[in-house]
Amino acid sequence: MTEVSEQAVASVALSPAGDTRPQLLQDAIEIAMLMAELQQQGAAVYLYPPGSEAAVEGTLPAQTAVGNHLQLYPALEAWPLLQANPAGWRMVAMVGDCIVQAELPPLQLLGGQCSCAYPQQLTRWQRRAFLRLDAPLGRRFSAAFTLLGEAYQANIYDLSLGGVGLYASPRDLPELRPGRQIPKASLELGPGRTVVAELEVRLCRSFHSRLLGEQLHVGCRFRTMSEQSAAVLRASLAELAAIQRLD
């Protein structure tokens, strides 16, 4: 099986050539700058309780950071979990073209918000490390997968060596939050071309289409796939690149 390495590397300038390895940040100043940027943009975050892969949503108040503390507004359903165990929570958020993940220090609960000291280290990924190619019009590019015994299907709108972008009506997809893994997703990339891969959700947001109405845009990265599927993926991308250059 071909697998994307999850071994973190030291923090350096992100490579335009597409180094997708996670970067481990331990410098207090660099961490403070990233946390302050999150706070200033009022970013949406996803909070994972200790030992759980089921995320709850939260927001950061759009304001200048106070000292070296991060302030959070978790969704209401998170409060019983936070009150039972305020330690060991994990946060995933988007900063510019990057995804950051951190193990949060113990959270302090006050009113409708909670706060904590800045994490001592965090991991950062570049979101767009590979050239993305649009799925061609008039050809069937789709993804099918099963979660919790239910079968789902979505359209593919773009593709790269690192991942795939999907879209579908919200009623046709389950709840997909960053960090959710999708095993054995079957990607149909035109006649006779199928890639089977394990996906990890990196982005999920809604948008409105004049033709299709409310849609969900789901960005996924490839976690693992067989060498055979990797070869099919490369062949499909080469063909798409040739078509789009001609256009």
Phi, psi and omega in degrees: 000141174271129185227139176285130182292137178253012180283122183287147177244164181297151181293123175218174175300136182295134186280127176292344179284348173101049174281109185267003180294141176296145180252128181268119179256126179232357179282124186299323181291316180295320178296317180298322179295317179294317180295321178295323178295318176301314183296318183292327182271000179058047189290151169280141180229161176240128184248130182248120178297162180304128176071015183237148174255010178262114186273153168241147183277156175206168176227158173253131178297134182286095181199169176290139181300144180258111181058222177250041181240143178257131178252138185226147170244093179288156174296157185302324183292347181278341189296317177301322179291319179295318180293326180287325182206095182278000182251154173085016180278150179243139181242137173235132182211165178254131175232107182060236179266017184237157170251134176240146178224138182213145168276119186277143170297168180309135183272141176256126185261131179209116181062229181265011181228168175223162181215163177203164173293158175300144177295153180282339175206157175212164180246138184233137175238146170278133185283320185244080184267345184236152173297128180257137179242135181288144173294139184287148175287145175082002177234145185280110172239112186213166178232138176231138180204166180235131175228129178052039176081359180254137180268139181226158178216143179218159175274151175262130177250336171207166191210146175209176176295337184263343183179191186216145175254131183241156171213149179191168174293144179305328181287345182262000182232150175282180176289117183237109180246156179308134182101342180291133179259139180241104182280146172052047173286134180257116182256120177265116185246053182095174184302126174076007181238114180229133176244130175250124186213156169269128183250156170231126181290129178247338184206138175214119180212159181261153174210163182250128176252135179299325182275322189253350182079210182293130181227157173252133175255121183238116177263128183233149170253153175281127174268306179216153171199161179287162177299324179296315178295322178298322178293319178296318179299314180298319179296319180295318180294321178298319179293317179297318180298319180295317180298315185287333173291322179293326179290000000 
